[in-house]
Amino acid sequence: MTEIERISEQLKRAFEGGAWHGPSVKEVLEGVTAEKAAARPVSGAHSIWELVLHIAVWENAVRRWVSGDSKDVPDEANWPKIKDTSEAAWEKTLEALEKGHMELRQTISRLSDGELDKVLKHPKPTVYDLLHGAIQHDLYHAGQIAVLKKGAK
């Protein structure tokens, strides 16, 4: 197995399941309704919905950066505003998260191990550091979602 394949597998586990640490992003989102996703059980914290949008924004940014784009994530895109809190809008959000994750993994699958040490134009780490950062980002926010999910009961 190549290093790229190992990294892609770790990203898959962080997102879909099978990680040794606990629930993945998708696993922790199981059973979350639009109402729970929009709730704010912890004062001053982001909602589950906001975290899901944030994860999607950053997985898209990583995909773009690995592909050579150097545009930063604008502040307003980092934590998108939720205008529609219907169940249909929540399902659409989850579908977009899944689609973006699959696009990131497809992009990673086209990389070679030789590209891992490449320094990116933006945000300046190597491809290796950025991909591991994406995994860490998913896990960090999965933990936050788990806490918020318990508080939203």
N, CA, C and O atoms as a DFTB+ gen file, in Angstrom:
612 C
 N C O
     1  1       0.858      -1.178       0.000
     2  2       0.000       0.000       0.000
     3  2       0.902       1.238       0.000
     4  3       1.887       1.297       0.735
     5  1       0.557       2.212      -0.823
     6  2       1.341       3.447      -0.881
     7  2       0.975       4.359       0.284
     8  3      -0.040       4.152       0.951
     9  1       1.799       5.358       0.522
    10  2       1.502       6.324       1.592
    11  2       0.221       7.092       1.275
    12  3      -0.583       7.350       2.170
    13  1       0.027       7.456       0.010
    14  2      -1.213       8.146      -0.391
    15  2      -2.417       7.269      -0.061
    16  3      -3.416       7.762       0.461
    17  1      -2.333       5.992      -0.357
    18  2      -3.442       5.081      -0.056
    19  2      -3.683       4.984       1.450
    20  3      -4.831       4.916       1.890
    21  1      -2.616       4.978       2.236
    22  2      -2.775       4.930       3.702
    23  2      -3.433       6.209       4.228
    24  3      -4.307       6.156       5.092
    25  1      -3.007       7.351       3.701
    26  2      -3.603       8.626       4.125
    27  2      -5.074       8.668       3.740
    28  3      -5.918       9.068       4.542
    29  1      -5.385       8.255       2.510
    30  2      -6.774       8.243       2.048
    31  2      -7.624       7.320       2.917
    32  3      -8.773       7.636       3.226
    33  1      -7.066       6.197       3.305
    34  2      -7.783       5.255       4.175
    35  2      -8.059       5.881       5.541
    36  3      -9.146       5.697       6.089
    37  1      -7.109       6.609       6.094
    38  2      -7.317       7.270       7.383
    39  2      -8.389       8.356       7.277
    40  3      -9.201       8.524       8.187
    41  1      -8.389       9.091       6.165
    42  2      -9.428      10.104       5.949
    43  2     -10.791       9.432       5.845
    44  3     -11.773       9.919       6.405
    45  1     -10.850       8.321       5.133
    46  2     -12.102       7.563       5.006
    47  2     -12.592       7.105       6.382
    48  3     -13.778       7.226       6.691
    49  1     -11.686       6.581       7.203
    50  2     -12.072       6.115       8.541
    51  2     -12.555       7.266       9.423
    52  3     -13.520       7.111      10.171
    53  1     -11.900       8.399       9.342
    54  2     -12.309       9.566      10.134
    55  2     -13.694      10.038       9.723
    56  3     -14.452      10.545      10.550
    57  1     -14.025       9.874       8.449
    58  2     -15.301      10.369       7.939
    59  2     -16.398       9.304       7.967
    60  3     -17.524       9.587       8.377
    61  1     -16.078       8.080       7.534
    62  2     -17.101       7.048       7.365
    63  2     -17.194       6.062       8.519
    64  3     -18.279       5.564       8.821
    65  1     -16.079       5.776       9.161
    66  2     -16.111       4.829      10.265
    67  2     -14.959       3.847      10.218
    68  3     -14.265       3.715       9.210
    69  1     -14.774       3.165      11.327
    70  2     -13.707       2.191      11.446
    71  2     -12.457       2.741      12.103
    72  3     -11.442       2.049      12.184
    73  1     -12.520       3.970      12.570
    74  2     -11.379       4.551      13.284
    75  2     -11.369       4.001      14.706
    76  3     -12.428       3.761      15.284
    77  1     -10.197       3.801      15.265
    78  2     -10.114       3.207      16.600
    79  2     -10.528       4.174      17.697
    80  3     -10.870       3.738      18.796
    81  1     -10.506       5.466      17.434
    82  2     -10.780       6.461      18.481
    83  2     -12.236       6.512      18.907
    84  3     -12.537       6.857      20.050
    85  1     -13.146       6.169      17.996
    86  2     -14.565       6.303      18.283
    87  2     -15.330       6.645      17.025
    88  3     -14.857       6.374      15.921
    89  1     -16.515       7.244      17.171
    90  2     -17.364       7.495      16.010
    91  2     -16.765       8.498      15.016
    92  3     -16.154       9.500      15.389
    93  1     -16.968       8.180      13.755
    94  2     -16.550       9.057      12.663
    95  2     -17.555      10.197      12.511
    96  3     -18.549      10.265      13.234
    97  1     -17.286      11.079      11.574
    98  2     -18.209      12.184      11.295
    99  2     -19.586      11.627      10.939
   100  3     -20.588      12.039      11.525
   101  1     -19.646      10.698       9.987
   102  2     -20.941      10.147       9.574
   103  2     -21.620       9.381      10.705
   104  3     -22.833       9.485      10.890
   105  1     -20.848       8.624      11.452
   106  2     -21.439       7.847      12.547
   107  2     -22.031       8.751      13.619
   108  3     -23.112       8.471      14.137
   109  1     -21.345       9.817      13.952
   110  2     -21.839      10.711      15.000
   111  2     -23.063      11.500      14.516
   112  3     -23.860      11.970      15.328
   113  1     -23.209      11.643      13.197
   114  2     -24.360      12.368      12.651
   115  2     -25.606      11.489      12.500
   116  3     -26.690      11.999      12.218
   117  1     -25.461      10.180      12.686
   118  2     -26.617       9.285      12.584
   119  2     -27.672       9.680      13.608
   120  3     -27.372       9.878      14.785
   121  1     -28.911       9.789      13.142
   122  2     -30.021      10.111      14.030
   123  2     -30.170      11.584      14.367
   124  3     -31.071      11.956      15.119
   125  1     -29.303      12.425      13.827
   126  2     -29.416      13.866      14.091
   127  2     -30.467      14.448      13.150
   128  3     -30.329      14.378      11.928
   129  1     -31.503      15.016      13.726
   130  2     -32.563      15.658      12.949
   131  2     -32.183      17.112      12.671
   132  3     -31.221      17.633      13.235
   133  1     -32.938      17.742      11.811
   134  2     -32.709      19.163      11.531
   135  2     -32.849      19.981      12.809
   136  3     -32.083      20.916      13.042
   137  1     -33.827      19.626      13.632
   138  2     -34.034      20.353      14.888
   139  2     -32.809      20.243      15.801
   140  3     -32.345      21.242      16.351
   141  1     -32.288      19.016      15.957
   142  2     -31.089      18.820      16.783
   143  2     -29.875      19.508      16.165
   144  3     -29.043      20.079      16.870
   145  1     -29.788      19.446      14.842
   146  2     -28.638      20.040      14.152
   147  2     -28.601      21.552      14.327
   148  3     -27.525      22.143      14.408
   149  1     -29.761      22.175      14.383
   150  2     -29.840      23.632      14.506
   151  2     -29.790      24.108      15.962
   152  3     -29.596      25.296      16.220
   153  1     -29.964      23.189      16.905
   154  2     -30.004      23.554      18.330
   155  2     -28.650      24.065      18.816
   156  3     -27.601      23.772      18.242
   157  1     -28.717      24.838      19.894
   158  2     -27.501      25.357      20.539
   159  2     -27.522      24.978      22.017
   160  3     -27.799      25.818      22.873
   161  1     -27.226      23.699      22.319
   162  2     -27.266      23.264      23.714
   163  2     -26.138      23.834      24.569
   164  3     -26.219      23.815      25.798
   165  1     -25.098      24.335      23.931
   166  2     -23.976      24.939      24.656
   167  2     -23.893      26.402      24.252
   168  3     -23.639      26.716      23.089
   169  1     -24.103      27.281      25.190
   170  2     -24.074      28.717      24.922
   171  2     -22.724      29.132      24.340
   172  3     -21.668      28.782      24.868
   173  1     -22.780      29.874      23.254
   174  2     -21.568      30.382      22.625
   175  2     -20.882      29.408      21.682
   176  3     -19.917      29.774      21.012
   177  1     -21.367      28.171      21.620
   178  2     -20.771      27.168      20.729
   179  2     -21.524      27.139      19.404
   180  3     -22.677      27.561      19.316
   181  1     -20.855      26.639      18.388
   182  2     -21.516      26.455      17.097
   183  2     -22.501      25.300      17.202
   184  3     -22.347      24.416      18.045
   185  1     -23.508      25.313      16.344
   186  2     -24.466      24.211      16.279
   187  2     -23.857      23.061      15.472
   188  3     -22.850      23.237      14.787
   189  1     -24.471      21.901      15.561
   190  2     -24.042      20.758      14.758
   191  2     -24.101      21.129      13.284
   192  3     -23.192      20.801      12.522
   193  1     -25.151      21.801      12.886
   194  2     -25.333      22.182      11.486
   195  2     -24.183      23.074      11.027
   196  3     -23.621      22.877       9.950
   197  1     -23.846      24.044      11.847
   198  2     -22.727      24.935      11.499
   199  2     -21.416      24.156      11.383
   200  3     -20.602      24.432      10.502
   201  1     -21.218      23.196      12.264
   202  2     -20.006      22.380      12.209
   203  2     -19.960      21.545      10.934
   204  3     -18.901      21.401      10.323
   205  1     -21.094      20.999      10.537
   206  2     -21.153      20.208       9.301
   207  2     -20.817      21.083       8.096
   208  3     -20.043      20.677       7.230
   209  1     -21.390      22.269       8.039
   210  2     -21.069      23.187       6.938
   211  2     -19.590      23.563       6.955
   212  3     -18.957      23.649       5.903
   213  1     -19.050      23.782       8.131
   214  2     -17.640      24.145       8.298
   215  2     -16.721      23.013       7.815
   216  3     -15.739      23.263       7.116
   217  1     -17.039      21.784       8.188
   218  2     -16.255      20.635       7.718
   219  2     -16.272      20.592       6.194
   220  3     -15.233      20.401       5.562
   221  1     -17.450      20.770       5.610
   222  2     -17.576      20.725       4.148
   223  2     -16.749      21.819       3.482
   224  3     -16.100      21.575       2.465
   225  1     -16.770      23.015       4.047
   226  2     -15.996      24.136       3.499
   227  2     -14.513      23.793       3.481
   228  3     -13.828      24.029       2.486
   229  1     -14.021      23.239       4.578
   230  2     -12.588      22.971       4.674
   231  2     -12.154      21.749       3.885
   232  3     -11.026      21.713       3.393
   233  1     -13.015      20.746       3.747
   234  2     -12.658      19.619       2.874
   235  2     -12.572      20.104       1.431
   236  3     -11.706      19.664       0.675
   237  1     -13.469      21.009       1.050
   238  2     -13.411      21.591      -0.293
   239  2     -12.142      22.423      -0.469
   240  3     -11.507      22.371      -1.523
   241  1     -11.774      23.181       0.548
   242  2     -10.554      23.997       0.474
   243  2      -9.323      23.110       0.311
   244  3      -8.449      23.410      -0.502
   245  1      -9.248      22.030       1.068
   246  2      -8.113      21.108       0.952
   247  2      -8.063      20.526      -0.457
   248  3      -6.993      20.443      -1.061
   249  1      -9.211      20.126      -0.977
   250  2      -9.266      19.590      -2.345
   251  2      -8.733      20.608      -3.344
   252  3      -7.933      20.273      -4.217
   253  1      -9.184      21.855      -3.211
   254  2      -8.736      22.910      -4.130
   255  2      -7.241      23.164      -3.997
   256  3      -6.541      23.280      -5.003
   257  1      -6.747      23.253      -2.772
   258  2      -5.328      23.559      -2.546
   259  2      -4.426      22.452      -3.080
   260  3      -3.390      22.731      -3.683
   261  1      -4.815      21.204      -2.861
   262  2      -4.029      20.083      -3.377
   263  2      -4.031      20.095      -4.908
   264  3      -3.085      19.630      -5.543
   265  1      -5.098      20.630      -5.486
   266  2      -5.210      20.717      -6.947
   267  2      -4.517      21.946      -7.523
   268  3      -4.539      22.148      -8.737
   269  1      -3.902      22.772      -6.675
   270  2      -3.138      23.917      -7.160
   271  2      -3.768      25.275      -6.956
   272  3      -3.131      26.290      -7.236
   273  1      -5.002      25.326      -6.476
   274  2      -5.652      26.609      -6.204
   275  2      -4.985      27.241      -4.983
   276  3      -4.561      26.535      -4.067
   277  1      -4.896      28.546      -4.974
   278  2      -4.267      29.210      -3.824
   279  2      -5.208      30.186      -3.121
   280  3      -4.778      30.948      -2.255
   281  1      -6.491      30.164      -3.489
   282  2      -7.453      31.075      -2.854
   283  2      -7.756      30.623      -1.431
   284  3      -7.978      29.441      -1.170
   285  1      -7.759      31.589      -0.522
   286  2      -8.074      31.314       0.872
   287  2      -9.584      31.154       1.039
   288  3     -10.352      31.470       0.129
   289  1      -9.997      30.672       2.183
   290  2     -11.415      30.575       2.522
   291  2     -11.828      31.914       3.110
   292  3     -11.299      32.320       4.144
   293  1     -12.774      32.615       2.462
   294  2     -13.221      33.899       3.019
   295  2     -13.874      33.702       4.390
   296  3     -14.472      32.659       4.656
   297  1     -13.756      34.702       5.244
   298  2     -14.318      34.608       6.598
   299  2     -15.792      34.218       6.599
   300  3     -16.218      33.402       7.417
   301  1     -16.573      34.795       5.689
   302  2     -18.012      34.511       5.670
   303  2     -18.302      33.068       5.245
   304  3     -19.360      32.531       5.572
   305  1     -17.377      32.440       4.523
   306  2     -17.567      31.048       4.106
   307  2     -17.115      30.065       5.184
   308  3     -17.553      28.915       5.194
   309  1     -16.252      30.502       6.080
   310  2     -15.717      29.633       7.121
   311  2     -16.820      29.090       8.027
   312  3     -16.816      27.909       8.375
   313  1     -17.744      29.934       8.399
   314  2     -18.896      29.538       9.207
   315  2     -20.155      30.044       8.512
   316  3     -20.698      31.078       8.904
   317  1     -20.631      29.333       7.484
   318  2     -21.793      29.803       6.718
   319  2     -23.042      29.954       7.588
   320  3     -23.260      29.193       8.531
   321  1     -23.839      30.939       7.250
   322  2     -25.105      31.179       7.952
   323  2     -26.150      30.176       7.462
   324  3     -26.185      29.823       6.284
   325  1     -26.981      29.735       8.368
   326  2     -28.051      28.796       8.029
   327  2     -29.345      29.584       7.918
   328  3     -29.803      30.195       8.883
   329  1     -29.926      29.560       6.726
   330  2     -31.150      30.333       6.492
   331  2     -32.404      29.464       6.569
   332  3     -33.476      29.936       6.946
   333  1     -32.257      28.200       6.210
   334  2     -33.390      27.276       6.167
   335  2     -33.069      26.107       7.089
   336  3     -32.109      25.374       6.853
   337  1     -33.866      25.930       8.133
   338  2     -33.610      24.847       9.089
   339  2     -34.606      23.689       8.933
   340  3     -34.881      22.963       9.888
   341  1     -35.132      23.531       7.738
   342  2     -36.070      22.434       7.484
   343  2     -35.323      21.104       7.390
   344  3     -34.108      21.064       7.195
   345  1     -36.075      20.031       7.533
   346  2     -35.493      18.688       7.402
   347  2     -34.908      18.498       5.997
   348  3     -33.859      17.873       5.841
   349  1     -35.584      19.033       4.983
   350  2     -35.084      18.916       3.601
   351  2     -33.746      19.635       3.440
   352  3     -32.848      19.133       2.764
   353  1     -33.614      20.794       4.050
   354  2     -32.355      21.546       3.978
   355  2     -31.243      20.795       4.704
   356  3     -30.098      20.799       4.253
   357  1     -31.569      20.153       5.820
   358  2     -30.580      19.373       6.565
   359  2     -30.098      18.186       5.721
   360  3     -28.900      17.912       5.647
   361  1     -31.043      17.489       5.088
   362  2     -30.668      16.360       4.222
   363  2     -29.776      16.832       3.075
   364  3     -28.818      16.151       2.708
   365  1     -30.089      17.986       2.517
   366  2     -29.273      18.553       1.438
   367  2     -27.861      18.877       1.950
   368  3     -26.877      18.664       1.242
   369  1     -27.771      19.387       3.166
   370  2     -26.473      19.686       3.781
   371  2     -25.652      18.414       3.950
   372  3     -24.459      18.397       3.647
   373  1     -26.290      17.352       4.431
   374  2     -25.586      16.079       4.618
   375  2     -25.128      15.493       3.287
   376  3     -24.031      14.944       3.190
   377  1     -25.970      15.609       2.265
   378  2     -25.603      15.120       0.929
   379  2     -24.417      15.900       0.376
   380  3     -23.519      15.316      -0.231
   381  1     -24.408      17.205       0.580
   382  2     -23.294      18.037       0.104
   383  2     -22.003      17.686       0.845
   384  3     -20.927      17.662       0.247
   385  1     -22.114      17.416       2.144
   386  2     -20.945      17.006       2.929
   387  2     -20.359      15.714       2.364
   388  3     -19.151      15.614       2.149
   389  1     -21.212      14.741       2.130
   390  2     -20.781      13.443       1.590
   391  2     -20.147      13.611       0.203
   392  3     -19.093      13.039      -0.078
   393  1     -20.787      14.386      -0.644
   394  2     -20.282      14.606      -2.007
   395  2     -18.906      15.266      -1.967
   396  3     -17.991      14.844      -2.676
   397  1     -18.762      16.287      -1.149
   398  2     -17.485      16.982      -1.039
   399  2     -16.385      16.083      -0.512
   400  3     -15.241      16.154      -0.963
   401  1     -16.739      15.232       0.451
   402  2     -15.753      14.301       0.998
   403  2     -15.287      13.319      -0.079
   404  3     -14.094      13.043      -0.203
   405  1     -16.231      12.798      -0.850
   406  2     -15.872      11.855      -1.912
   407  2     -14.996      12.536      -2.967
   408  3     -14.061      11.924      -3.483
   409  1     -15.292      13.784      -3.287
   410  2     -14.468      14.528      -4.247
   411  2     -13.049      14.719      -3.716
   412  3     -12.085      14.620      -4.475
   413  1     -12.915      14.990      -2.422
   414  2     -11.586      15.123      -1.826
   415  2     -10.830      13.806      -1.933
   416  3      -9.662      13.795      -2.320
   417  1     -11.474      12.708      -1.598
   418  2     -10.790      11.410      -1.671
   419  2     -10.420      11.043      -3.104
   420  3      -9.377      10.434      -3.341
   421  1     -11.268      11.409      -4.056
   422  2     -10.933      11.156      -5.468
   423  2      -9.712      11.968      -5.878
   424  3      -8.842      11.470      -6.593
   425  1      -9.647      13.212      -5.427
   426  2      -8.490      14.064      -5.720
   427  2      -7.228      13.463      -5.116
   428  3      -6.188      13.412      -5.772
   429  1      -7.313      13.011      -3.880
   430  2      -6.162      12.403      -3.210
   431  2      -5.700      11.155      -3.958
   432  3      -4.500      10.908      -4.076
   433  1      -6.650      10.370      -4.463
   434  2      -6.295       9.114      -5.141
   435  2      -5.476       9.348      -6.411
   436  3      -4.790       8.441      -6.884
   437  1      -5.545      10.549      -6.955
   438  2      -4.777      10.871      -8.165
   439  2      -3.367      11.368      -7.846
   440  3      -2.573      11.606      -8.757
   441  1      -3.055      11.524      -6.576
   442  2      -1.723      11.982      -6.177
   443  2      -0.758      10.806      -6.103
   444  3      -1.162       9.651      -5.967
   445  1       0.511      11.126      -6.196
   446  2       1.551      10.110      -6.009
   447  2       2.285      10.401      -4.702
   448  3       2.240      11.519      -4.188
   449  1       2.946       9.400      -4.185
   450  2       3.723       9.590      -2.958
   451  2       4.768      10.684      -3.130
   452  3       5.100      11.385      -2.174
   453  1       5.282      10.832      -4.334
   454  2       6.291      11.852      -4.604
   455  2       5.787      13.272      -4.432
   456  3       6.584      14.201      -4.298
   457  1       4.468      13.453      -4.434
   458  2       3.883      14.791      -4.283
   459  2       3.664      15.179      -2.825
   460  3       3.334      16.331      -2.543
   461  1       3.838      14.260      -1.908
   462  2       3.549      14.531      -0.499
   463  2       4.439      15.617       0.100
   464  3       4.002      16.347       0.990
   465  1       5.662      15.733      -0.365
   466  2       6.584      16.744       0.168
   467  2       6.492      18.081      -0.558
   468  3       7.210      19.024      -0.226
   469  1       5.616      18.160      -1.537
   470  2       5.439      19.409      -2.288
   471  2       4.883      20.490      -1.361
   472  3       3.911      20.265      -0.640
   473  1       5.513      21.665      -1.389
   474  2       5.022      22.799      -0.603
   475  2       3.970      23.516      -1.439
   476  3       4.219      23.874      -2.591
   477  1       2.808      23.720      -0.862
   478  2       1.697      24.349      -1.576
   479  2       1.845      25.862      -1.613
   480  3       2.500      26.461      -0.760
   481  1       1.213      26.475      -2.634
   482  2       1.211      27.943      -2.740
   483  2       0.492      28.545      -1.538
   484  3       0.916      29.558      -0.981
   485  1      -0.584      27.911      -1.159
   486  2      -1.374      28.350      -0.016
   487  2      -2.048      27.119       0.545
   488  3      -2.566      26.337      -0.252
   489  1      -2.087      26.891       1.752
   490  2      -1.694      27.701       2.897
   491  2      -0.242      27.515       3.325
   492  3       0.093      27.878       4.453
   493  1       0.599      26.992       2.520
   494  2       2.048      26.870       2.681
   495  2       2.560      25.573       3.312
   496  3       3.770      25.345       3.273
   497  1       1.737      24.724       3.878
   498  2       2.332      23.476       4.350
   499  2       2.574      22.551       3.154
   500  3       2.260      22.891       2.013
   501  1       3.128      21.398       3.437
   502  2       3.277      20.397       2.387
   503  2       1.933      19.704       2.165
   504  3       1.021      19.814       2.984
   505  1       1.828      18.999       1.057
   506  2       0.629      18.206       0.782
   507  2       0.411      17.210       1.930
   508  3      -0.716      17.020       2.386
   509  1       1.478      16.589       2.383
   510  2       1.408      15.629       3.491
   511  2       0.779      16.274       4.728
   512  3      -0.155      15.724       5.311
   513  1       1.289      17.430       5.119
   514  2       0.768      18.126       6.306
   515  2      -0.696      18.507       6.129
   516  3      -1.492      18.376       7.058
   517  1      -1.048      18.975       4.946
   518  2      -2.421      19.398       4.682
   519  2      -3.384      18.215       4.763
   520  3      -4.462      18.332       5.347
   521  1      -3.006      17.087       4.185
   522  2      -3.890      15.920       4.213
   523  2      -4.068      15.389       5.631
   524  3      -5.176      15.017       6.018
   525  1      -2.998      15.352       6.399
   526  2      -3.136      14.932       7.798
   527  2      -3.945      15.958       8.591
   528  3      -4.693      15.591       9.497
   529  1      -3.803      17.221       8.260
   530  2      -4.608      18.258       8.898
   531  2      -6.087      18.065       8.627
   532  3      -6.914      18.299       9.509
   533  1      -6.436      17.638       7.410
   534  2      -7.842      17.388       7.066
   535  2      -8.405      16.254       7.922
   536  3      -9.543      16.323       8.386
   537  1      -7.609      15.223       8.123
   538  2      -8.037      14.104       8.974
   539  2      -8.253      14.598      10.408
   540  3      -9.277      14.304      11.025
   541  1      -7.290      15.343      10.926
   542  2      -7.382      15.872      12.288
   543  2      -8.592      16.792      12.440
   544  3      -9.271      16.768      13.467
   545  1      -8.856      17.595      11.423
   546  2      -9.984      18.527      11.437
   547  2     -11.300      17.761      11.540
   548  3     -12.164      18.118      12.340
   549  1     -11.457      16.707      10.730
   550  2     -12.674      15.900      10.791
   551  2     -12.864      15.304      12.187
   552  3     -13.963      15.338      12.740
   553  1     -11.791      14.761      12.747
   554  2     -11.895      14.117      14.060
   555  2     -12.211      15.121      15.168
   556  3     -13.015      14.841      16.057
   557  1     -11.585      16.267      15.110
   558  2     -11.818      17.320      16.102
   559  2     -13.296      17.713      16.121
   560  3     -13.924      17.784      17.177
   561  1     -13.833      17.966      14.927
   562  2     -15.226      18.399      14.870
   563  2     -16.202      17.253      15.121
   564  3     -17.308      17.496      15.604
   565  1     -15.829      16.015      14.809
   566  2     -16.680      14.869      15.159
   567  2     -16.849      14.807      16.676
   568  3     -17.937      14.514      17.173
   569  1     -15.779      15.080      17.402
   570  2     -15.859      15.112      18.863
   571  2     -16.783      16.208      19.362
   572  3     -17.568      15.993      20.285
   573  1     -16.690      17.377      18.757
   574  2     -17.589      18.473      19.144
   575  2     -19.043      18.095      18.869
   576  3     -19.926      18.337      19.692
   577  1     -19.275      17.500      17.702
   578  2     -20.639      17.099      17.338
   579  2     -21.172      16.078      18.342
   580  3     -22.339      16.147      18.728
   581  1     -20.340      15.141      18.764
   582  2     -20.769      14.128      19.736
   583  2     -21.238      14.776      21.037
   584  3     -22.257      14.375      21.599
   585  1     -20.507      15.764      21.509
   586  2     -20.885      16.463      22.746
   587  2     -22.186      17.234      22.545
   588  3     -23.076      17.179      23.394
   589  1     -22.302      17.950      21.429
   590  2     -23.516      18.723      21.155
   591  2     -24.727      17.809      20.986
   592  3     -25.827      18.141      21.426
   593  1     -24.521      16.671      20.354
   594  2     -25.614      15.709      20.155
   595  2     -26.154      15.236      21.504
   596  3     -27.368      15.130      21.680
   597  1     -25.277      14.956      22.445
   598  2     -25.715      14.540      23.782
   599  2     -26.467      15.665      24.482
   600  3     -27.452      15.420      25.179
   601  1     -26.007      16.886      24.297
   602  2     -26.644      18.029      24.941
   603  2     -27.965      18.424      24.326
   604  3     -28.770      19.100      24.968
   605  1     -28.204      18.013      23.088
   606  2     -29.429      18.400      22.381
   607  2     -30.584      17.454      22.661
   608  3     -31.669      17.640      22.110
   609  1     -30.386      16.448      23.498
   610  2     -31.465      15.477      23.785
   611  2     -32.535      16.081      24.641
   612  3     -33.511      15.409      24.975
